Amino acid sequence: MSDAATAFEPHRRYLVGLAYRMLGSVAEAEDVVQDAFLRWQARGDDDVATPRAFLSRIVTRLCLDRLKSARAQREQYVGTWLPEPMIDHASDHAPRADEAMALADDLSVALLVTLERLSPLERAAFLLHDVFDMEFDAVADVLERSEAAVRQLAARARDHVRDERPRFTPASDAPSRLADAFHRAAAQGDLAAISQLLAEDAVFYSDGGGKRRAALNPIYGRAKILRFIVGIAKRGGLAPPSALQRATINGLPGFIVHGAEGVETLALEISGEHIVAIYAIRNPDKLRHVE
């Protein structure tokens, strides 16, 4: 391994995490970090006092460039937009309870969907300061704005996140227990059991991107979600029990589903003792890294 690669690798996971939260795409995040590495490698042997801050600047600027071109595409997106799933398989090491809660908080689908509604600069200022604990003077250097300006950007983003982002507090063992119960109920086609697991005001989000069948708008309420599931079952669209593989998706309990149309993911948002949101990603463009 070259000296440049040796110096870069300790920061790769952090940089992929930053880029993913900026872009909502695993593939694009990895591409951005690879571009950052090439720039790092090309800079030669010049010393950098704070490599992480230097690399954060490169990655953030690359992400901002991508977001400018992506905004028009997102505005024309068919149906509900959800971020690409970030997956840890159940067979991987299980995080401690506090680590799992922090992961679910920082990577939650709800947060990423909320960030999608911010301007690129607001998103960057919020992530760098509030999520990655970068001081405002350093954020100002990364964004090439004054410190006062980035404080305002972060404050606006924080207010928006606070207003729109739901805060869910599951019971300590509820995520795993409810995911197991959901798996059993789905395997048996037990709608009564699924009904008991869902909160009355639960929401079902489905992202097909216009490329696979999905609900174009969120489905609100337990009763409507159950009717939607019944409709899928009548069309023979429910995957067999053996097709459901447990996984942690964006810090949430969930499943990788291998169905007749291909792979998809389901993530379950838990509050108290109920499932309050289900996130289904069916767009094949967002699942290439899963397959």
C-alpha positions in Angstrom: 0.0 0.0 0.0 1.3 3.4 -0.9 2.0 6.1 1.6 -0.9 8.1 0.3 -3.2 5.2 0.7 -1.9 4.4 4.2 -2.6 7.9 5.3 -6.0 8.0 3.6 -7.5 4.7 4.8 -8.2 5.6 8.5 -10.5 8.3 7.2 -12.4 6.3 4.5 -15.3 5.2 6.7 -15.9 8.7 8.1 -15.8 10.1 4.6 -18.2 7.6 3.1 -20.5 8.3 6.0 -20.4 12.1 5.3 -20.9 11.6 1.6 -23.8 9.2 2.1 -25.6 11.6 4.4 -25.1 14.4 1.9 -26.2 12.4 -1.2 -28.5 9.6 0.1 -26.7 7.2 -2.2 -24.2 4.4 -1.2 -22.9 4.1 -4.8 -22.4 7.9 -5.2 -20.8 8.2 -1.8 -18.2 5.6 -2.6 -17.6 7.3 -6.0 -17.1 10.6 -4.3 -14.6 9.1 -1.7 -12.7 7.4 -4.5 -12.4 10.8 -6.3 -11.3 12.4 -3.1 -8.6 9.7 -2.7 -7.3 10.4 -6.3 -7.0 14.1 -5.4 -5.3 13.2 -2.2 -2.9 10.9 -4.0 -2.2 13.6 -6.7 -1.3 16.3 -4.2 2.1 14.6 -3.7 4.1 14.7 -0.4 3.0 18.1 0.9 2.2 17.9 4.6 -1.4 18.5 5.7 -1.7 19.5 9.3 -5.3 18.1 9.7 -5.9 15.4 7.1 -9.5 14.8 8.2 -10.5 18.4 7.8 -8.7 18.6 4.5 -10.5 15.5 3.2 -13.8 16.7 4.6 -13.5 19.8 2.5 -12.7 17.8 -0.7 -15.6 15.4 -0.1 -18.1 18.1 0.8 -17.2 20.2 -2.3 -17.6 17.1 -4.5 -21.0 16.4 -2.9 -22.2 19.9 -3.4 -21.3 19.7 -7.1 -23.3 16.5 -7.4 -26.3 17.9 -5.6 -26.5 20.8 -8.0 -26.9 18.4 -10.9 -29.1 16.0 -8.9 -31.7 18.6 -7.8 -33.6 18.6 -11.2 -33.6 14.8 -11.3 -35.0 14.6 -7.8 -37.8 17.1 -8.7 -38.9 14.8 -11.5 -38.6 11.6 -9.4 -41.6 9.3 -9.8 -43.3 8.6 -6.5 -41.8 8.8 -3.0 -38.0 9.3 -2.9 -36.2 7.3 -0.2 -32.4 7.1 0.2 -30.5 4.0 -0.9 -30.5 1.5 2.0 -27.3 1.4 4.1 -27.2 -2.2 5.2 -25.5 -4.2 8.0 -26.4 -7.9 7.8 -27.7 -9.6 10.9 -24.7 -11.9 10.7 -22.3 -9.0 11.1 -21.2 -7.9 14.6 -24.1 -6.6 16.6 -23.6 -3.1 18.0 -24.1 -2.3 21.6 -27.5 -0.8 22.5 -26.2 2.8 22.7 -24.3 2.4 19.4 -27.4 1.0 17.7 -29.5 4.0 18.9 -26.8 6.5 17.7 -26.7 4.7 14.3 -30.4 4.7 13.9 -30.5 8.4 14.8 -27.7 9.6 12.5 -28.6 7.3 9.5 -32.4 7.1 9.9 -34.5 7.3 6.7 -36.6 10.0 8.3 -33.5 12.2 8.8 -32.2 11.6 5.3 -35.6 12.4 3.8 -35.7 15.6 5.9 -32.2 16.6 4.8 -33.3 16.1 1.2 -35.6 19.1 1.6 -32.8 21.4 2.7 -30.5 23.4 0.4 -27.2 21.8 -0.2 -25.3 24.3 1.9 -27.8 24.0 4.8 -27.4 20.2 4.6 -23.6 20.4 4.6 -23.5 22.9 7.5 -25.8 20.8 9.6 -24.0 17.6 9.0 -20.5 18.9 9.5 -21.4 20.7 12.7 -24.3 18.8 14.3 -23.6 15.3 13.2 -19.8 15.2 12.8 -18.9 17.7 15.5 -16.8 20.1 13.3 -16.3 23.5 14.8 -18.0 26.4 13.0 -14.7 28.0 11.9 -13.7 24.7 10.2 -17.1 24.4 8.6 -16.7 28.0 7.3 -13.4 27.0 5.7 -14.9 23.9 4.1 -17.9 25.8 2.7 -16.0 28.9 1.9 -18.4 31.1 3.7 -18.1 33.3 6.8 -18.5 31.8 10.2 -21.6 33.9 10.8 -23.1 32.6 7.5 -22.5 28.9 8.3 -24.0 29.4 11.8 -27.2 30.7 10.1 -27.2 27.9 7.7 -26.9 25.3 10.5 -29.5 27.0 12.6 -32.0 27.0 9.7 -31.3 23.4 9.0 -31.6 22.5 12.7 -35.0 24.2 13.0 -36.2 22.4 9.9 -35.0 19.0 11.1 -36.6 19.6 14.6 -39.9 20.6 13.0 -40.2 17.7 10.5 -38.2 14.8 11.9 -40.1 12.4 14.1 -38.5 11.3 17.3 -39.1 7.7 18.1 -38.1 5.9 21.3 -38.5 2.2 21.2 -38.5 0.0 24.3 -35.1 -1.5 24.9 -35.7 -4.8 23.2 -38.6 -3.8 21.0 -36.8 -3.4 17.6 -35.5 -7.0 17.5 -38.7 -8.5 19.1 -41.1 -6.7 16.8 -39.0 -7.5 13.7 -39.2 -11.2 14.7 -42.9 -10.9 15.2 -43.4 -9.1 11.9 -41.4 -11.9 10.2 -43.6 -14.6 11.7 -46.8 -12.8 10.9 -45.7 -12.1 7.3 -44.6 -15.7 6.9 -48.0 -17.0 8.0 -50.0 -14.3 6.2 -51.5 -13.4 9.6 -53.0 -10.0 9.0 -54.5 -9.9 12.5 -51.0 -10.2 14.0 -49.6 -7.5 11.6 -52.4 -5.3 12.6 -51.5 -5.6 16.3 -47.9 -4.7 15.5 -48.8 -1.5 13.6 -49.5 1.7 15.3 -52.9 3.1 14.4 -51.2 6.1 12.7 -48.4 4.1 11.1 -47.1 5.2 7.6 -46.0 3.0 4.8 -43.4 4.5 2.3 -42.6 2.7 -0.9 -40.0 3.8 -3.4 -40.1 2.2 -6.9 -38.7 5.1 -8.8 -41.2 4.5 -11.6 -39.3 1.3 -12.4 -41.2 -1.2 -10.2 -44.7 -1.2 -8.8 -44.9 0.9 -5.6 -47.4 3.2 -3.9 -46.8 6.6 -5.5 -47.7 8.4 -2.2 -47.2 7.4 1.5 -50.0 5.3 2.9 -51.3 6.7 6.2 -53.0 4.6 8.9 -53.1 1.0 9.9 -56.3 0.2 8.1 -55.1 1.5 4.7 -51.7 -0.3 5.1 -53.5 -3.6 5.7 -55.7 -3.1 2.7 -52.6 -2.4 0.6 -50.9 -5.6 1.9 -54.1 -7.6 1.1 -54.0 -6.1 -2.4 -50.4 -7.3 -2.9 -51.3 -10.7 -1.6 -54.1 -11.1 -4.1 -51.8 -10.3 -6.9 -49.4 -13.0 -5.6 -46.8 -10.3 -4.8 -45.9 -11.4 -1.2 -42.5 -13.1 -1.0 -42.3 -16.5 0.7 -40.9 -16.7 4.2 -37.6 -18.1 3.0 -37.1 -14.9 0.9 -36.8 -12.7 3.9 -33.3 -12.1 5.2 -32.9 -10.2 8.5 -30.7 -7.1 8.3 -30.1 -3.7 9.9 -31.1 -1.0 7.4 -30.1 2.6 8.2 -29.8 1.5 11.8 -33.4 0.1 11.8 -34.5 -3.6 12.0 -35.5 -4.8 8.7 -35.3 -7.4 5.9 -33.7 -8.0 2.5 -36.4 -9.5 0.4 -35.6 -11.8 -2.5 -38.9 -11.8 -4.5 -40.0 -12.7 -8.0 -39.2 -9.2 -9.3 -35.8 -9.1 -7.7 -34.4 -7.8 -4.4 -36.0 -5.1 -2.2 -35.6 -3.9 1.4 -38.0 -3.3 4.2 -37.0 -1.2 7.3 -39.2 -0.9 10.4 -39.3 2.3 12.5 -40.3 1.4 16.1 -41.8 3.6 18.8 -42.7 2.1 22.1 -44.2 -1.3 21.3 -45.4 -0.6 17.8 -44.2 -0.2 14.2 -44.8 3.4 13.3 -43.3 3.4 9.8 -42.3 0.9 7.1 -39.8 1.9 4.4 -39.8 -0.3 1.3 -37.2 0.3 -1.4 -38.0 -1.4 -4.7 -36.2 0.9 -7.2 -33.6 -1.5 -8.7 -31.2 1.4 -9.3 -30.9 1.8 -5.5 -30.4 -1.8 -4.8 -27.4 -2.8 -6.9 -25.1 -2.8 -3.9 -27.5 -5.1 -2.2 -27.6 -7.7 -4.9 
